[in-house]
Amino acid sequence: MAGGVFYTSGPTGFLVYPSSYAGTNKATALSFQVPEDRFDAEVAALRAAGVRFEAFEAQGLTWDDGVATFDGTRSAWFLDPDGNILNVETDGAA
């Protein structure tokens, strides 16, 4: 795609494009939801690829080795090479 790359992920997709504003958002730019039974494997695969997870203070979150738990959902945040905040989290399905 001119000016960017369109990626598919399951039944959806997203566009990644160059921007002089990359990395300036202080909130999660993109979340990937995975089934609960695949979450640990996804986190392990990201770690094996060199991804470092970010922890931060937020009311109601409990942390264990870079993974946050809140109200039954587990999440892990990390930065892409441009400093954008990405997230992988359980999808809430049992």
C-alpha positions in Angstrom: 0.0 0.0 0.0 1.4 3.4 -0.9 2.9 5.1 2.1 2.5 2.1 4.5 2.0 -1.5 5.0 -1.4 -3.2 5.6 -1.2 -6.3 7.9 -3.8 -8.8 8.5 -4.4 -10.5 11.9 -7.1 -13.1 12.0 -10.3 -11.6 10.5 -9.1 -8.0 10.8 -6.2 -5.9 9.7 -4.4 -2.7 10.4 -2.3 -0.1 8.5 1.2 0.9 9.6 2.5 4.0 8.0 5.4 6.5 8.5 4.7 9.5 10.6 6.7 12.3 12.2 4.5 11.8 15.2 5.4 8.1 15.8 6.1 7.4 19.4 4.5 10.5 20.7 1.3 9.0 22.0 1.4 8.2 25.7 -1.5 5.7 25.5 -1.8 2.2 24.0 -1.7 2.6 20.2 -2.7 -1.0 19.4 -3.9 -4.0 21.4 -3.8 -7.6 20.3 -6.4 -9.8 22.0 -5.6 -13.5 22.3 -7.5 -16.4 23.8 -6.7 -17.0 27.5 -5.2 -20.4 26.8 -2.7 -18.9 24.3 -1.7 -15.8 26.3 1.3 -17.4 28.1 2.7 -18.8 24.8 2.3 -15.4 23.1 4.1 -13.6 25.9 6.9 -16.3 25.9 7.2 -15.9 22.1 7.5 -12.1 22.3 10.1 -12.5 25.1 12.1 -15.0 23.0 12.1 -12.4 20.2 13.7 -9.9 22.5 10.6 -7.9 23.5 10.8 -6.3 26.9 7.6 -5.6 28.8 6.8 -2.3 30.5 5.3 -2.0 34.0 3.7 1.1 35.3 1.6 2.3 38.2 -2.2 2.1 37.7 -4.9 1.6 40.3 -6.2 -2.0 40.4 -3.4 -3.6 38.4 -1.3 -6.4 40.0 2.0 -7.3 38.3 3.8 -10.6 37.9 6.9 -10.6 35.7 5.8 -7.9 33.4 2.2 -9.1 33.1 -0.7 -7.1 34.6 -3.9 -8.6 35.9 -7.1 -6.5 36.3 -10.6 -7.8 36.8 -9.7 -11.3 35.3 -7.9 -9.9 32.2 -4.2 -10.3 31.8 -2.2 -7.8 29.8 1.4 -7.0 28.8 2.6 -3.7 27.3 5.7 -3.1 25.2 7.2 -0.5 22.9 7.7 -0.9 19.1 10.9 0.3 17.6 9.4 3.8 17.2 8.3 4.0 20.8 4.6 3.3 20.2 2.9 1.5 23.1 1.5 -1.9 22.1 -0.4 -4.4 24.2 -1.2 -8.1 24.1 -4.1 -9.1 26.4 -6.5 -11.9 27.0 -9.7 -11.7 25.1 -12.0 -12.4 28.1 -13.2 -15.7 26.7 -13.0 -18.7 29.0 
